[in-house]
Amino acid sequence: MEAVTLTVAAIASTLIFFGSPVHGLVVFIAASCLYPRYLAVSLGTIDFTASRIVIMVLFIKLFLMTDLPRRFKFIWLDKLLIVYFAAQFLASITTARSLMAFLENWLGSAVDMVLPYFAVRMIIVDRQKYLTTLKWIFVIAAPLALAGFYQCMTGVNPVGFFRNYYAWSARDYFPRSRFGLMRADVVFEHSIMYGLFFSMFGPACAGVMKHVKKHKILYWIGLGLMCLGLFSCLSSGPALAALLSIGFLVFFRFRRYWKAAIITIVIMCVLLEVISNRHFYDVIDRFTLSSATAYYRSRLIDVALYEGGMSGHWITGYGYDVDPGWGPKIDRRSYTDMVNYYLSILSRYGLMGLIPFFAICIEAIRRLIHAYKISICKADEWIIWCLGAVLFGMAAAMGTVSLHDNTKTIFYVIIAFCGVMPMIVRYPQRRLVIPKDVDRPAID
């Protein structure tokens, strides 16, 4: 399948060179989400997926054929992302069993997360380009949702044959079912990752609704298909993220009461801690499709934080490739199923990694709040609110699932959307090419 992967990458790269930067970004998102990440071209021990090839080609296009890199101006969110990856490197110097293997993994993560983030930061310079990106995401999501629903109903994955050509090692594939239906995954490695695609991009794409007047029914159909895809995964984590995001969107009408809402949530959590013999996060078993998996998730937090799981490893973690050994303490399984993204970062890189990650999330929220304050119309407020809904839903979901492969890329694309939001509401439309005798506004 290496020839097929190279062909897909070549077609995508051609489209990037002959299209505008924003359409190049769309091509990259399509390559990341419509073509399996587990198919790659291997050069020695280095693996190039189609999306990695495409993002590098996109940067070549940006630096050679546009003035966007010269207009780019660093903001705090950019710096914190760099600090986060630098902290991973520093923490792993003392914990990695093989430094070379870690460097390969670390550089791959940088290509999958850092480069897409900065591509969005450079390319999305006004509202028009942001809306164009979201509209194309509707198109990308439609075939994924239909294929997933077909797999869910029939048990047949239309593109399941790709799994016979897994790039790294032979891996047995066991289709997962629930309630007599198949849990769809399509081109994603797991049904949870498939569902997170819709729970992250769905609320963000809802921001289009107050900015379109023609063919609005098509966008409603697109949102309906995203709900269909979310249902097809039959996974609790994506469902939790979507439910919280929808609740956040509904609260837009009552947003003037946001302070009261935050105080109410805090009081409820405190009361659960005080009057109950369980922690407040244990209530997740009321919102999951399987109470057994909910028990494991809550016990994982207990073991890691309260029962000595991180003892001796708080600063730099256990290492990126080391099992912390928490599984046997929970349900006697021989390995740790790290179904918590926060704990995944903590166990790998310790507080050196987790604190910068929290700083990134807080700064993304701060950028949204700043954008909301300077926005001058309700349609822009809605765009910002929809991105806030994604962060609100994912903040809870990442406590029940870990991000892998495609979903990491999507998450940092969302973070980048937050970073550019003040500029989007400040400049509805900006020219790409500016005459040399005119000062170039910085992309901040």
QUIWO-V275889 format. One record per residue. N is the residue number from 1. PHI is phi in degrees with one decimal (999 if undefined). Layout:
# QUIWO-V275889
n;phi
N;PHI
N;PHI
This chain:
# QUIWO-V275889
n;phi
1;999
2;-63.1
3;-64.6
4;-65.3
5;-60.9
6;-64.8
7;-65.1
8;-60.7
9;-64.1
10;-66.4
11;-62.2
12;-62.3
13;-65.3
14;-62.7
15;-61.7
16;-65.3
17;-69.3
18;-98.3
19;-112.7
20;-76.8
21;-57.8
22;-66.8
23;-72.9
24;-64.3
25;-63.8
26;-62.9
27;-60.6
28;-62.2
29;-61.1
30;-64.1
31;-64.0
32;-73.9
33;-108.9
34;-105.7
35;-118.5
36;-57.8
37;-75.9
38;-85.1
39;-104.2
40;-147.5
41;-103.0
42;-100.5
43;-117.5
44;68.6
45;-100.1
46;-100.9
47;-110.2
48;-114.8
49;-80.2
50;-59.9
51;-66.4
52;-67.4
53;-64.2
54;-65.9
55;-66.8
56;-68.9
57;-65.0
58;-60.9
59;-69.3
60;-60.3
61;-62.1
62;-63.2
63;-80.7
64;-95.1
65;-123.1
66;-137.3
67;-100.7
68;-61.5
69;-60.9
70;-71.4
71;-91.2
72;-73.7
73;-129.2
74;-67.8
75;-118.7
76;-60.4
77;-62.6
78;-62.6
79;-64.4
80;-66.1
81;-63.8
82;-65.0
83;-60.9
84;-60.2
85;-74.2
86;-65.7
87;-64.6
88;-58.8
89;-64.0
90;-65.2
91;-65.6
92;-80.5
93;-57.5
94;-93.8
95;-119.0
96;-66.1
97;-71.5
98;-133.6
99;-63.9
100;-65.8
101;-63.4
102;-63.9
103;-60.4
104;-63.1
105;-65.7
106;-66.5
107;-66.9
108;-62.5
109;-64.1
110;-63.1
111;-65.8
112;-77.1
113;-119.8
114;-70.6
115;-63.0
116;-59.5
117;-58.1
118;-71.9
119;-62.8
120;-63.0
121;-61.2
122;-79.9
123;-87.4
124;-81.1
125;-107.2
126;-157.0
127;-64.0
128;-59.8
129;-69.7
130;-64.8
131;-65.5
132;-60.5
133;-61.0
134;-64.3
135;-62.9
136;-71.8
137;-64.2
138;-55.6
139;-66.5
140;-64.4
141;-72.0
142;-58.6
143;-64.6
144;-62.8
145;-66.4
146;-66.5
147;-64.5
148;-66.7
149;-66.1
150;-62.7
151;-63.9
152;-62.7
153;-80.4
154;-105.3
155;80.6
156;-112.0
157;-86.4
158;-59.2
159;-117.1
160;-65.5
161;-64.9
162;-59.2
163;-68.1
164;-72.8
165;-120.7
166;-54.6
167;-72.0
168;-93.6
169;-160.9
170;-61.6
171;-137.2
172;-70.9
173;-111.2
174;-115.5
175;-57.7
176;-101.6
177;-128.2
178;-160.1
179;58.0
180;79.6
181;-116.5
182;-85.8
183;-82.1
184;-70.6
185;-136.0
186;53.3
187;-94.9
188;-86.2
189;-75.0
190;-146.0
191;-61.7
192;-63.9
193;-65.2
194;-61.1
195;-66.3
196;-64.9
197;-54.3
198;-76.6
199;-73.3
200;-92.5
201;-77.5
202;-58.9
203;-60.5
204;-62.8
205;-69.1
206;-61.9
207;-63.3
208;-68.7
209;-60.9
210;-89.4
211;-114.7
212;-115.4
213;-119.9
214;-90.5
215;54.3
216;-63.0
217;-61.3
218;-66.5
219;-72.6
220;-64.5
221;-63.7
222;-60.6
223;-65.9
224;-63.0
225;-66.1
226;-64.2
227;-63.9
228;-64.3
229;-64.5
230;-63.2
231;-61.7
232;-65.9
233;-76.3
234;49.8
235;-122.6
236;-71.9
237;-59.5
238;-61.6
239;-64.3
240;-62.2
241;-60.2
242;-67.7
243;-62.1
244;-67.1
245;-64.8
246;-64.4
247;-60.4
248;-64.5
249;-64.9
250;-62.2
251;-69.3
252;-54.5
253;-66.2
254;-114.8
255;-62.4
256;-65.1
257;-100.5
258;-63.1
259;-64.2
260;-63.0
261;-65.2
262;-64.0
263;-61.8
264;-63.0
265;-63.0
266;-63.2
267;-62.9
268;-62.9
269;-65.4
270;-64.5
271;-62.6
272;-62.3
273;-68.8
274;-81.2
275;-95.0
276;-112.0
277;-90.2
278;-126.6
279;-77.4
280;-63.0
281;-75.6
282;-69.6
283;-71.6
284;-61.5
285;-69.5
286;-84.3
287;-123.3
288;-117.4
289;-87.3
290;-145.5
291;-67.2
292;-64.7
293;-69.7
294;-64.8
295;-60.8
296;-60.8
297;-64.0
298;-70.7
299;-67.1
300;-59.9
301;-65.8
302;-59.3
303;-64.7
304;-69.8
305;-99.6
306;-113.8
307;-117.3
308;81.6
309;-61.7
310;-98.3
311;-55.1
312;81.3
313;-132.1
314;-64.2
315;-77.4
316;-115.2
317;78.3
318;-88.2
319;119.8
320;-68.9
321;-118.1
322;-115.3
323;-78.3
324;-70.2
325;78.7
326;-86.0
327;-56.6
328;-60.6
329;-79.8
330;-100.7
331;-142.1
332;68.1
333;-73.4
334;-82.9
335;-140.4
336;-101.3
337;-84.4
338;-80.4
339;-93.0
340;-157.2
341;-67.0
342;-63.5
343;-69.7
344;-61.9
345;-66.5
346;-62.2
347;-69.1
348;-81.9
349;-123.2
350;65.8
351;-66.7
352;-61.1
353;-95.6
354;-70.1
355;-62.3
356;-61.6
357;-63.8
358;-60.9
359;-62.9
360;-61.4
361;-63.4
362;-66.2
363;-67.0
364;-62.4
365;-64.6
366;-62.0
367;-63.8
368;-66.1
369;-63.1
370;-62.6
371;-62.3
372;-63.1
373;-68.5
374;-95.8
375;-69.2
376;-119.4
377;-143.0
378;-65.0
379;-62.8
380;-70.7
381;-59.7
382;-67.0
383;-57.7
384;-65.1
385;-62.4
386;-66.0
387;-67.8
388;-60.5
389;-63.9
390;-62.0
391;-64.1
392;-63.2
393;-67.1
394;-72.8
395;-58.1
396;-79.9
397;-63.4
398;-69.3
399;-84.2
400;-123.9
401;-141.5
402;-102.3
403;-91.5
404;-137.4
405;50.0
406;-56.5
407;-68.8
408;-63.9
409;-60.1
410;-61.6
411;-60.8
412;-76.4
413;-64.9
414;-62.5
415;-59.8
416;-65.6
417;-55.8
418;-62.8
419;-64.4
420;-89.6
421;-59.8
422;-58.8
423;-70.9
424;-63.9
425;-78.5
426;-83.9
427;-122.6
428;-58.1
429;-154.1
430;-133.8
431;-75.2
432;-77.9
433;-103.2
434;-118.7
435;-54.6
436;-67.1
437;-86.1
438;-114.5
439;-59.6
440;-89.5
441;-66.9
442;-74.5
443;-89.0
444;-108.7
